[in-house]
Amino acid sequence: MNEEKNLVNHIIAACQDRKAKSIVTVDLSELPGAICKYFVICEGNTPIQVSAIADEVVDNIKKKTKEKPISIDGLRESRWIGIDYGTVIVHIFIPELREFYDLEHLWADAKLEQIPDID
């Protein structure tokens, strides 16, 4: 398994640990000029949950892979938090903003994978 896919799997597990909903991976690796190889997109019901998911992702990735994010944006309001790992970017939304921006469908040629919710 390649490094990026391994990172994506650890991110998904961290999101699931904090009960993130509607997790989707967007595979951009085959698209020329894409800003990264993968997006991981999910949502939390409230800004508090969005913040908790982001914290879990950063902590989990640091423990499992020793990687630190290049940058994290959106922590102040926690309505949309972006975590940039270079080849993988994580987007954690509240439901209204996720629906509004609809990142999953910006690239028509990208491969989407729906991850089942864990209840």
C-alpha positions in Angstrom: 0.0 0.0 0.0 1.4 3.4 -0.9 2.2 6.1 1.7 -0.7 8.4 0.7 -3.3 5.6 0.9 -1.9 4.5 4.3 -2.3 8.1 5.5 -5.8 8.3 4.1 -6.7 5.1 6.0 -5.4 6.5 9.3 -7.3 9.7 8.7 -10.5 7.8 8.1 -10.0 5.8 11.3 -9.4 9.0 13.3 -12.6 10.6 11.8 -14.6 7.5 12.7 -13.2 7.5 16.2 -15.0 10.9 16.7 -18.2 9.7 15.0 -17.7 11.8 11.8 -20.5 11.3 9.3 -20.6 11.0 5.5 -16.9 10.4 5.1 -15.8 10.5 1.4 -12.4 10.1 -0.1 -11.7 12.0 -3.4 -8.9 10.4 -5.4 -7.2 13.2 -7.4 -4.0 11.2 -8.1 -4.8 10.7 -11.8 -5.8 14.3 -12.5 -3.1 16.5 -14.0 -2.5 19.7 -12.0 -4.4 18.6 -8.9 -3.3 20.3 -5.7 -3.0 17.0 -3.9 -3.5 13.3 -4.4 -6.5 12.8 -2.0 -9.1 14.8 -0.2 -10.8 13.2 2.8 -14.1 15.0 3.5 -16.4 14.5 6.4 -18.8 16.3 8.7 -19.6 16.8 12.4 -22.9 17.9 13.7 -21.6 21.0 15.6 -18.5 23.2 15.6 -17.5 21.4 18.8 -17.6 18.0 17.1 -15.8 19.4 14.0 -13.0 20.6 16.3 -12.9 17.2 18.1 -12.6 15.4 14.8 -9.7 17.7 13.7 -7.9 17.2 17.0 -8.2 13.4 16.7 -6.9 13.4 13.1 -3.8 15.5 14.1 -3.1 13.4 17.2 -3.7 10.1 15.5 -1.6 10.9 12.5 1.3 12.1 14.7 1.2 8.9 16.7 0.8 6.5 13.9 2.9 8.1 11.1 5.0 10.7 12.9 3.7 13.3 10.3 2.6 16.8 11.3 0.3 18.9 9.2 1.8 21.5 6.9 -1.0 23.8 8.0 -4.4 23.8 9.7 -7.0 26.4 9.0 -10.5 27.2 10.4 -9.9 26.3 14.1 -11.3 29.5 15.4 -14.8 29.0 14.2 -14.7 25.3 13.6 -17.3 25.4 10.9 -14.9 24.2 8.2 -11.4 23.0 9.2 -8.8 22.1 6.6 -5.8 20.0 7.5 -3.0 20.0 4.9 -0.7 17.0 4.9 0.7 17.9 1.4 -0.4 14.9 -0.6 -3.6 14.6 1.5 -6.0 17.4 2.5 -8.7 16.8 5.1 -11.8 18.9 5.1 -14.1 18.7 8.2 -17.4 20.6 7.8 -20.6 21.4 9.6 -23.4 20.0 7.4 -24.6 23.4 6.0 -21.2 24.5 4.7 -20.4 21.1 3.3 -23.6 21.2 1.3 -22.9 24.7 0.1 -19.3 24.2 -1.1 -19.9 20.6 -2.4 -16.1 19.9 -2.7 -16.8 16.2 -3.7 -18.1 17.3 -7.0 -15.7 20.0 -8.1 -13.7 17.5 -10.1 -15.9 15.4 -12.3 -13.1 13.0 -13.2 -12.1 12.3 -9.6 -12.9 8.9 -8.1 -15.1 9.1 -5.0 -15.3 6.5 -2.3 -18.1 6.6 0.3 -17.0 5.3 3.7 -19.8 3.8 5.7 -20.8 5.6 8.9 -20.1 3.9 12.2 -22.9 4.3 14.7 
